[in-house]
Amino acid sequence: MGSEGETVRKPRFLCLHGFRTSGEILKTQVGKWPESVLQKIDLVFLDAPFPCLGKSDVEGIFDPPYYEWFQFNKEFTEYTNFDDSLAYIEDYMIKHGPFDGFLGFSQGAILSAGLPGLQAQGVALAKVPKIKFLIIIGGAKLKAESVAEKAYSSPIQCASLHFLGEKDFLKEYGKELLESCVDPVVIHHPKGHTIPRLDEKGLQIMESFLERIQEMNEEKEE
């Protein structure tokens, strides 16, 4: 999704998949979107660093292997391997960047939305350019206090697009995340915790957001 010799560089997103899925699965899920959207951005899909430690919700729907970004307790208040995951993402960005933003779904969305704040505080992604854009699908805030107090200590300044599903079990938590973002753009859809197809209104919102971030990218480069 991006060809050599282009005069204008498309916004480039590192895509973080959901819990116990994979980069390949996220690529398939996002692939439902129209070409008019996909041709405007450069998407790179990364597998999380840890092989799945339990049953995946997508077994029987998508083929393994499955991966997870970090582990957590029942209340989502304590994380294991979180710092290792941040280091792994930064290392990938150093080797394969630059990236302008993150696209994330579910656990990948929760992580993506926390990264700009952690970067601003100097706790993560210190060796890569500032994150400018976010596309958050079925997201929420990080709950572990030690991480959250840094991630949301000031408003998230990135241009951000959020998908909120009417039947998504994370919907209310996704709304909480919006409150931490400066001027978030929202696409509402009738589905649950999934990456939806884009209806006419959703497509208009998405294309308008992508045009805006393309312009921001061009201004930056000038």
PyMOL commands that set and color helices and strands:
alter all, ss='L'
color gray80, all
select helices_A, chain A and resi 23-30+35-38+82-96+107-120+145-151+171-179+200-221
alter helices_A, ss='H'
color red, helices_A
select strands_A, chain A and resi 12-16+42-46+50-51+67-68+71-72+79-80+101-105+133-137+159-165+185-189
alter strands_A, ss='S'
color yellow, strands_A
deselect
rebuild
show_as cartoon
